[in-house]
Amino acid sequence: MTRVNTAIAKLTKSFPEITGIRKDTNDSIHLGNAGEGGLINNHYAAEYYSGYINEILDFKLESMGFYPEFIDAGTLIAYRI
């Protein structure tokens, strides 16, 4: 299993309220609805207009060697560090 696939499996298990987490390119992850309404512990996973990314999601991604970045108002991608 590749590093990206392992990270996707962990993210899907850790954040069941974020749907549609999938491989984006060879080394990045599309974080499903995290950028447009996905929740973590009843708080938004991310919010484009304020630049907010939930610290739990941010920490989890960093611990797996990824960092999140908005592409647009509804698209959050995690890139390898």
Biopython code that builds the backbone (N, CA, C, O; Angstrom):
import numpy as np
from Bio.PDB.StructureBuilder import StructureBuilder

atoms = [
    (1, "MET", "N", (0.853, -1.177, 0.000)),
    (1, "MET", "CA", (0.000, 0.000, 0.000)),
    (1, "MET", "C", (0.897, 1.238, 0.000)),
    (1, "MET", "O", (1.852, 1.321, 0.773)),
    (2, "THR", "N", (0.587, 2.189, -0.864)),
    (2, "THR", "CA", (1.422, 3.380, -0.965)),
    (2, "THR", "C", (1.168, 4.333, 0.200)),
    (2, "THR", "O", (0.183, 4.213, 0.928)),
    (3, "ARG", "N", (2.075, 5.266, 0.347)),
    (3, "ARG", "CA", (1.953, 6.262, 1.419)),
    (3, "ARG", "C", (0.638, 7.043, 1.302)),
    (3, "ARG", "O", (-0.024, 7.296, 2.309)),
    (4, "VAL", "N", (0.259, 7.423, 0.083)),
    (4, "VAL", "CA", (-0.974, 8.168, -0.129)),
    (4, "VAL", "C", (-2.179, 7.306, 0.228)),
    (4, "VAL", "O", (-3.091, 7.781, 0.905)),
    (5, "ASN", "N", (-2.202, 6.055, -0.210)),
    (5, "ASN", "CA", (-3.325, 5.168, 0.096)),
    (5, "ASN", "C", (-3.435, 4.901, 1.594)),
    (5, "ASN", "O", (-4.539, 4.831, 2.134)),
    (6, "THR", "N", (-2.306, 4.754, 2.259)),
    (6, "THR", "CA", (-2.306, 4.564, 3.710)),
    (6, "THR", "C", (-2.880, 5.798, 4.407)),
    (6, "THR", "O", (-3.687, 5.679, 5.329)),
    (7, "ALA", "N", (-2.461, 6.977, 3.964)),
    (7, "ALA", "CA", (-2.963, 8.220, 4.545)),
    (7, "ALA", "C", (-4.468, 8.356, 4.315)),
    (7, "ALA", "O", (-5.190, 8.775, 5.219)),
    (8, "ILE", "N", (-4.949, 8.011, 3.128)),
    (8, "ILE", "CA", (-6.386, 8.082, 2.831)),
    (8, "ILE", "C", (-7.165, 7.158, 3.762)),
    (8, "ILE", "O", (-8.206, 7.547, 4.292)),
    (9, "ALA", "N", (-6.674, 5.952, 3.963)),
    (9, "ALA", "CA", (-7.347, 5.001, 4.859)),
    (9, "ALA", "C", (-7.410, 5.545, 6.288)),
    (9, "ALA", "O", (-8.440, 5.429, 6.953)),
    (10, "LYS", "N", (-6.313, 6.135, 6.759)),
    (10, "LYS", "CA", (-6.276, 6.691, 8.117)),
    (10, "LYS", "C", (-7.198, 7.896, 8.253)),
    (10, "LYS", "O", (-7.895, 8.034, 9.258)),
    (11, "LEU", "N", (-7.206, 8.763, 7.255)),
    (11, "LEU", "CA", (-8.066, 9.940, 7.289)),
    (11, "LEU", "C", (-9.542, 9.555, 7.264)),
    (11, "LEU", "O", (-10.352, 10.123, 7.997)),
    (12, "THR", "N", (-9.883, 8.594, 6.422)),
    (12, "THR", "CA", (-11.265, 8.135, 6.325)),
    (12, "THR", "C", (-11.736, 7.543, 7.644)),
    (12, "THR", "O", (-12.875, 7.762, 8.056)),
    (13, "LYS", "N", (-10.867, 6.796, 8.304)),
    (13, "LYS", "CA", (-11.214, 6.202, 9.595)),
    (13, "LYS", "C", (-11.286, 7.263, 10.698)),
    (13, "LYS", "O", (-12.183, 7.221, 11.540)),
    (14, "SER", "N", (-10.358, 8.200, 10.696)),
    (14, "SER", "CA", (-10.288, 9.221, 11.749)),
    (14, "SER", "C", (-11.388, 10.273, 11.637)),
    (14, "SER", "O", (-11.835, 10.825, 12.643)),
    (15, "PHE", "N", (-11.824, 10.547, 10.402)),
    (15, "PHE", "CA", (-12.784, 11.626, 10.163)),
    (15, "PHE", "C", (-13.981, 11.121, 9.354)),
    (15, "PHE", "O", (-14.109, 11.456, 8.177)),
    (16, "PRO", "N", (-14.851, 10.327, 9.964)),
    (16, "PRO", "CA", (-15.983, 9.754, 9.224)),
    (16, "PRO", "C", (-16.984, 10.796, 8.722)),
    (16, "PRO", "O", (-17.767, 10.499, 7.820)),
    (17, "GLU", "N", (-16.978, 11.999, 9.278)),
    (17, "GLU", "CA", (-17.904, 13.036, 8.823)),
    (17, "GLU", "C", (-17.367, 13.829, 7.635)),
    (17, "GLU", "O", (-18.056, 14.704, 7.111)),
    (18, "ILE", "N", (-16.153, 13.531, 7.213)),
    (18, "ILE", "CA", (-15.604, 14.110, 5.989)),
    (18, "ILE", "C", (-15.748, 13.032, 4.918)),
    (18, "ILE", "O", (-15.134, 11.969, 5.009)),
    (19, "THR", "N", (-16.563, 13.314, 3.908)),
    (19, "THR", "CA", (-16.816, 12.319, 2.878)),
    (19, "THR", "C", (-16.038, 12.632, 1.605)),
    (19, "THR", "O", (-15.699, 13.785, 1.343)),
    (20, "GLY", "N", (-15.763, 11.614, 0.832)),
    (20, "GLY", "CA", (-15.138, 11.795, -0.472)),
    (20, "GLY", "C", (-13.640, 11.973, -0.461)),
    (20, "GLY", "O", (-13.088, 12.508, -1.422)),
    (21, "ILE", "N", (-12.959, 11.550, 0.582)),
    (21, "ILE", "CA", (-11.496, 11.640, 0.607)),
    (21, "ILE", "C", (-10.964, 10.653, -0.426)),
    (21, "ILE", "O", (-11.305, 9.470, -0.402)),
    (22, "ARG", "N", (-10.120, 11.152, -1.338)),
    (22, "ARG", "CA", (-9.623, 10.298, -2.420)),
    (22, "ARG", "C", (-8.266, 10.784, -2.929)),
    (22, "ARG", "O", (-7.827, 11.894, -2.626)),
    (23, "LYS", "N", (-7.630, 9.935, -3.697)),
    (23, "LYS", "CA", (-6.349, 10.278, -4.308)),
    (23, "LYS", "C", (-6.588, 11.344, -5.369)),
    (23, "LYS", "O", (-7.502, 11.215, -6.185)),
    (24, "ASP", "N", (-5.770, 12.400, -5.364)),
    (24, "ASP", "CA", (-5.920, 13.472, -6.348)),
    (24, "ASP", "C", (-4.903, 13.316, -7.469)),
    (24, "ASP", "O", (-5.274, 13.182, -8.635)),
    (25, "THR", "N", (-3.652, 13.333, -7.126)),
    (25, "THR", "CA", (-2.580, 13.052, -8.086)),
    (25, "THR", "C", (-1.693, 12.010, -7.419)),
    (25, "THR", "O", (-2.042, 11.495, -6.357)),
    (26, "ASN", "N", (-0.589, 11.702, -8.004)),
    (26, "ASN", "CA", (0.281, 10.661, -7.446)),
    (26, "ASN", "C", (0.677, 10.918, -6.005)),
    (26, "ASN", "O", (0.771, 9.979, -5.215)),
    (27, "ASP", "N", (0.909, 12.166, -5.652)),
    (27, "ASP", "CA", (1.410, 12.482, -4.315)),
    (27, "ASP", "C", (0.488, 13.385, -3.508)),
    (27, "ASP", "O", (0.923, 13.957, -2.508)),
    (28, "SER", "N", (-0.772, 13.532, -3.910)),
    (28, "SER", "CA", (-1.664, 14.406, -3.155)),
    (28, "SER", "C", (-3.019, 13.751, -2.913)),
    (28, "SER", "O", (-3.386, 12.767, -3.556)),
    (29, "ILE", "N", (-3.755, 14.338, -1.954)),
    (29, "ILE", "CA", (-5.037, 13.795, -1.528)),
    (29, "ILE", "C", (-6.092, 14.899, -1.620)),
    (29, "ILE", "O", (-5.907, 15.993, -1.088)),
    (30, "HIS", "N", (-7.181, 14.602, -2.290)),
    (30, "HIS", "CA", (-8.338, 15.497, -2.316)),
    (30, "HIS", "C", (-9.122, 15.203, -1.044)),
    (30, "HIS", "O", (-9.522, 14.062, -0.813)),
    (31, "LEU", "N", (-9.344, 16.213, -0.223)),
    (31, "LEU", "CA", (-9.951, 16.005, 1.087)),
    (31, "LEU", "C", (-11.481, 16.086, 1.059)),
    (31, "LEU", "O", (-12.100, 16.587, 1.998)),
    (32, "GLY", "N", (-12.070, 15.599, -0.005)),
    (32, "GLY", "CA", (-13.517, 15.459, -0.097)),
    (32, "GLY", "C", (-14.256, 16.732, 0.254)),
    (32, "GLY", "O", (-13.947, 17.805, -0.264)),
    (33, "ASN", "N", (-15.241, 16.608, 1.144)),
    (33, "ASN", "CA", (-16.041, 17.770, 1.503)),
    (33, "ASN", "C", (-15.462, 18.555, 2.685)),
    (33, "ASN", "O", (-16.170, 19.360, 3.288)),
    (34, "ALA", "N", (-14.209, 18.337, 3.020)),
    (34, "ALA", "CA", (-13.583, 19.071, 4.141)),
    (34, "ALA", "C", (-13.613, 20.575, 3.908)),
    (34, "ALA", "O", (-13.743, 21.345, 4.859)),
    (35, "GLY", "N", (-13.496, 20.998, 2.667)),
    (35, "GLY", "CA", (-13.485, 22.421, 2.353)),
    (35, "GLY", "C", (-14.853, 23.016, 2.120)),
    (35, "GLY", "O", (-14.977, 24.215, 1.870)),
    (36, "GLU", "N", (-15.895, 22.184, 2.201)),
    (36, "GLU", "CA", (-17.236, 22.689, 1.928)),
    (36, "GLU", "C", (-18.296, 22.051, 2.820)),
    (36, "GLU", "O", (-19.322, 21.581, 2.329)),
    (37, "GLY", "N", (-18.053, 22.034, 4.105)),
    (37, "GLY", "CA", (-19.070, 21.576, 5.039)),
    (37, "GLY", "C", (-18.742, 20.339, 5.841)),
    (37, "GLY", "O", (-19.518, 19.971, 6.723)),
    (38, "GLY", "N", (-17.630, 19.682, 5.579)),
    (38, "GLY", "CA", (-17.239, 18.523, 6.373)),
    (38, "GLY", "C", (-16.975, 18.928, 7.818)),
    (38, "GLY", "O", (-16.499, 20.032, 8.082)),
    (39, "LEU", "N", (-17.281, 18.048, 8.734)),
    (39, "LEU", "CA", (-17.157, 18.368, 10.156)),
    (39, "LEU", "C", (-16.158, 17.470, 10.876)),
    (39, "LEU", "O", (-15.925, 16.324, 10.492)),
    (40, "ILE", "N", (-15.579, 18.031, 11.928)),
    (40, "ILE", "CA", (-14.746, 17.288, 12.871)),
    (40, "ILE", "C", (-15.228, 17.703, 14.258)),
    (40, "ILE", "O", (-15.119, 18.869, 14.635)),
    (41, "ASN", "N", (-15.759, 16.747, 15.012)),
    (41, "ASN", "CA", (-16.288, 17.043, 16.357)),
    (41, "ASN", "C", (-17.256, 18.226, 16.347)),
    (41, "ASN", "O", (-17.184, 19.106, 17.204)),
    (42, "ASN", "N", (-18.155, 18.234, 15.374)),
    (42, "ASN", "CA", (-19.184, 19.275, 15.226)),
    (42, "ASN", "C", (-18.630, 20.666, 14.911)),
    (42, "ASN", "O", (-19.323, 21.665, 15.109)),
    (43, "HIS", "N", (-17.403, 20.739, 14.428)),
    (43, "HIS", "CA", (-16.796, 21.991, 13.980)),
    (43, "HIS", "C", (-16.369, 21.795, 12.529)),
    (43, "HIS", "O", (-16.024, 20.687, 12.118)),
    (44, "TYR", "N", (-16.395, 22.878, 11.758)),
    (44, "TYR", "CA", (-15.973, 22.763, 10.362)),
    (44, "TYR", "C", (-14.550, 22.225, 10.262)),
    (44, "TYR", "O", (-13.684, 22.577, 11.063)),
    (45, "ALA", "N", (-14.322, 21.375, 9.276)),
    (45, "ALA", "CA", (-12.982, 20.855, 9.022)),
    (45, "ALA", "C", (-12.101, 21.963, 8.457)),
    (45, "ALA", "O", (-10.910, 22.037, 8.758)),
    (46, "ALA", "N", (-12.703, 22.825, 7.633)),
    (46, "ALA", "CA", (-11.960, 23.927, 7.031)),
    (46, "ALA", "C", (-12.952, 24.969, 6.526)),
    (46, "ALA", "O", (-14.120, 24.666, 6.283)),
    (47, "GLU", "N", (-12.470, 26.197, 6.374)),
    (47, "GLU", "CA", (-13.311, 27.275, 5.871)),
    (47, "GLU", "C", (-12.434, 28.212, 5.053)),
    (47, "GLU", "O", (-11.580, 28.916, 5.591)),
    (48, "TYR", "N", (-12.657, 28.207, 3.766)),
    (48, "TYR", "CA", (-11.822, 28.918, 2.812)),
    (48, "TYR", "C", (-11.699, 30.419, 3.096)),
    (48, "TYR", "O", (-10.594, 30.959, 3.133)),
    (49, "TYR", "N", (-12.838, 31.087, 3.294)),
    (49, "TYR", "CA", (-12.831, 32.546, 3.369)),
    (49, "TYR", "C", (-12.090, 33.095, 4.584)),
    (49, "TYR", "O", (-11.575, 34.213, 4.544)),
    (50, "SER", "N", (-12.032, 32.325, 5.650)),
    (50, "SER", "CA", (-11.269, 32.775, 6.815)),
    (50, "SER", "C", (-9.872, 32.154, 6.848)),
    (50, "SER", "O", (-9.039, 32.530, 7.672)),
    (51, "GLY", "N", (-9.622, 31.201, 5.944)),
    (51, "GLY", "CA", (-8.330, 30.514, 5.927)),
    (51, "GLY", "C", (-8.190, 29.489, 7.033)),
    (51, "GLY", "O", (-7.089, 29.032, 7.338)),
    (52, "TYR", "N", (-9.323, 29.129, 7.634)),
    (52, "TYR", "CA", (-9.330, 28.206, 8.781)),
    (52, "TYR", "C", (-9.191, 26.753, 8.346)),
    (52, "TYR", "O", (-9.884, 26.302, 7.434)),
    (53, "ILE", "N", (-8.299, 26.028, 8.996)),
    (53, "ILE", "CA", (-8.190, 24.576, 8.867)),
    (53, "ILE", "C", (-8.162, 24.019, 10.280)),
    (53, "ILE", "O", (-7.326, 24.409, 11.095)),
    (54, "ASN", "N", (-9.072, 23.115, 10.562)),
    (54, "ASN", "CA", (-9.194, 22.538, 11.901)),
    (54, "ASN", "C", (-7.841, 22.003, 12.349)),
    (54, "ASN", "O", (-7.169, 21.288, 11.605)),
    (55, "GLU", "N", (-7.445, 22.353, 13.571)),
    (55, "GLU", "CA", (-6.117, 21.960, 14.065)),
    (55, "GLU", "C", (-5.970, 20.442, 14.183)),
    (55, "GLU", "O", (-4.860, 19.924, 14.055)),
    (56, "ILE", "N", (-7.052, 19.731, 14.422)),
    (56, "ILE", "CA", (-6.981, 18.261, 14.501)),
    (56, "ILE", "C", (-6.633, 17.688, 13.131)),
    (56, "ILE", "O", (-5.777, 16.811, 13.019)),
    (57, "LEU", "N", (-7.296, 18.182, 12.095)),
    (57, "LEU", "CA", (-7.015, 17.746, 10.727)),
    (57, "LEU", "C", (-5.598, 18.133, 10.328)),
    (57, "LEU", "O", (-4.863, 17.323, 9.762)),
    (58, "ASP", "N", (-5.220, 19.363, 10.620)),
    (58, "ASP", "CA", (-3.886, 19.855, 10.282)),
    (58, "ASP", "C", (-2.801, 18.999, 10.945)),
    (58, "ASP", "O", (-1.823, 18.620, 10.301)),
    (59, "PHE", "N", (-2.983, 18.698, 12.235)),
    (59, "PHE", "CA", (-2.010, 17.885, 12.971)),
    (59, "PHE", "C", (-1.934, 16.470, 12.387)),
    (59, "PHE", "O", (-0.842, 15.928, 12.215)),
    (60, "LYS", "N", (-3.086, 15.876, 12.086)),
    (60, "LYS", "CA", (-3.115, 14.517, 11.536)),
    (60, "LYS", "C", (-2.387, 14.465, 10.194)),
    (60, "LYS", "O", (-1.592, 13.558, 9.946)),
    (61, "LEU", "N", (-2.658, 15.429, 9.346)),
    (61, "LEU", "CA", (-1.990, 15.481, 8.042)),
    (61, "LEU", "C", (-0.485, 15.645, 8.207)),
    (61, "LEU", "O", (0.298, 14.941, 7.569)),
    (62, "GLU", "N", (-0.085, 16.578, 9.067)),
    (62, "GLU", "CA", (1.351, 16.812, 9.273)),
    (62, "GLU", "C", (2.046, 15.570, 9.818)),
    (62, "GLU", "O", (3.170, 15.265, 9.419)),
    (63, "SER", "N", (1.391, 14.855, 10.722)),
    (63, "SER", "CA", (2.003, 13.653, 11.288)),
    (63, "SER", "C", (2.200, 12.556, 10.249)),
    (63, "SER", "O", (3.018, 11.656, 10.435)),
    (64, "MET", "N", (1.441, 12.636, 9.147)),
    (64, "MET", "CA", (1.581, 11.660, 8.064)),
    (64, "MET", "C", (2.419, 12.198, 6.904)),
    (64, "MET", "O", (2.585, 11.525, 5.887)),
    (65, "GLY", "N", (2.949, 13.420, 7.064)),
    (65, "GLY", "CA", (3.824, 13.991, 6.049)),
    (65, "GLY", "C", (3.106, 14.752, 4.947)),
    (65, "GLY", "O", (3.585, 14.795, 3.814)),
    (66, "PHE", "N", (1.952, 15.360, 5.266)),
    (66, "PHE", "CA", (1.184, 16.136, 4.301)),
    (66, "PHE", "C", (0.836, 17.505, 4.888)),
    (66, "PHE", "O", (0.830, 17.686, 6.106)),
    (67, "TYR", "N", (0.549, 18.461, 4.009)),
    (67, "TYR", "CA", (0.043, 19.753, 4.459)),
    (67, "TYR", "C", (-1.158, 20.127, 3.589)),
    (67, "TYR", "O", (-1.159, 19.865, 2.386)),
    (68, "PRO", "N", (-2.191, 20.744, 4.202)),
    (68, "PRO", "CA", (-3.387, 21.104, 3.449)),
    (68, "PRO", "C", (-3.263, 22.474, 2.792)),
    (68, "PRO", "O", (-2.607, 23.375, 3.317)),
    (69, "GLU", "N", (-3.904, 22.614, 1.636)),
    (69, "GLU", "CA", (-3.928, 23.891, 0.935)),
    (69, "GLU", "C", (-5.228, 23.989, 0.151)),
    (69, "GLU", "O", (-5.638, 23.033, -0.507)),
    (70, "PHE", "N", (-5.882, 25.161, 0.225)),
    (70, "PHE", "CA", (-7.084, 25.383, -0.561)),
    (70, "PHE", "C", (-6.716, 25.637, -2.015)),
    (70, "PHE", "O", (-5.767, 26.364, -2.307)),
    (71, "ILE", "N", (-7.471, 25.034, -2.920)),
    (71, "ILE", "CA", (-7.342, 25.309, -4.348)),
    (71, "ILE", "C", (-8.368, 26.370, -4.731)),
    (71, "ILE", "O", (-8.087, 27.269, -5.524)),
    (72, "ASP", "N", (-9.556, 26.250, -4.157)),
    (72, "ASP", "CA", (-10.624, 27.239, -4.306)),
    (72, "ASP", "C", (-11.543, 27.087, -3.096)),
    (72, "ASP", "O", (-11.216, 26.365, -2.154)),
    (73, "ALA", "N", (-12.686, 27.760, -3.119)),
    (73, "ALA", "CA", (-13.568, 27.791, -1.950)),
    (73, "ALA", "C", (-14.096, 26.431, -1.525)),
    (73, "ALA", "O", (-14.473, 26.278, -0.363)),
    (74, "GLY", "N", (-14.144, 25.459, -2.381)),
    (74, "GLY", "CA", (-14.670, 24.152, -2.012)),
    (74, "GLY", "C", (-13.683, 23.023, -2.121)),
    (74, "GLY", "O", (-14.053, 21.868, -1.914)),
    (75, "THR", "N", (-12.433, 23.315, -2.438)),
    (75, "THR", "CA", (-11.461, 22.249, -2.687)),
    (75, "THR", "C", (-10.250, 22.383, -1.794)),
    (75, "THR", "O", (-9.506, 23.361, -1.866)),
    (76, "LEU", "N", (-10.063, 21.379, -0.947)),
    (76, "LEU", "CA", (-8.912, 21.321, -0.056)),
    (76, "LEU", "C", (-8.069, 20.113, -0.458)),
    (76, "LEU", "O", (-8.568, 18.988, -0.506)),
    (77, "ILE", "N", (-6.814, 20.348, -0.740)),
    (77, "ILE", "CA", (-5.883, 19.296, -1.169)),
    (77, "ILE", "C", (-4.774, 19.178, -0.137)),
    (77, "ILE", "O", (-4.321, 20.180, 0.416)),
    (78, "ALA", "N", (-4.338, 17.946, 0.122)),
    (78, "ALA", "CA", (-3.184, 17.718, 0.998)),
    (78, "ALA", "C", (-2.001, 17.280, 0.123)),
    (78, "ALA", "O", (-2.087, 16.304, -0.621)),
    (79, "TYR", "N", (-0.922, 18.011, 0.230)),
    (79, "TYR", "CA", (0.295, 17.727, -0.537)),
    (79, "TYR", "C", (1.354, 17.121, 0.391)),
    (79, "TYR", "O", (1.372, 17.388, 1.593)),
    (80, "ARG", "N", (2.221, 16.312, -0.184)),
    (80, "ARG", "CA", (3.327, 15.748, 0.594)),
    (80, "ARG", "C", (4.302, 16.841, 0.968)),
    (80, "ARG", "O", (4.600, 17.735, 0.175)),
    (81, "ILE", "N", (4.792, 16.753, 2.186)),
    (81, "ILE", "CA", (5.790, 17.720, 2.670)),
    (81, "ILE", "C", (7.117, 17.410, 2.015)),
    (81, "ILE", "O", (8.108, 18.095, 2.272)),
]
sb = StructureBuilder()
sb.init_structure("model")
sb.init_model(0)
sb.init_chain("A")
sb.init_seg("    ")
for serial, (resi, resn, name, xyz) in enumerate(atoms, 1):
    if name == "N":
        sb.init_residue(resn, " ", resi, " ")
    sb.init_atom(name, np.array(xyz, "f"), 0.0, 1.0, " ", f" {name:<3s}", serial, name[0])
structure = sb.get_structure()
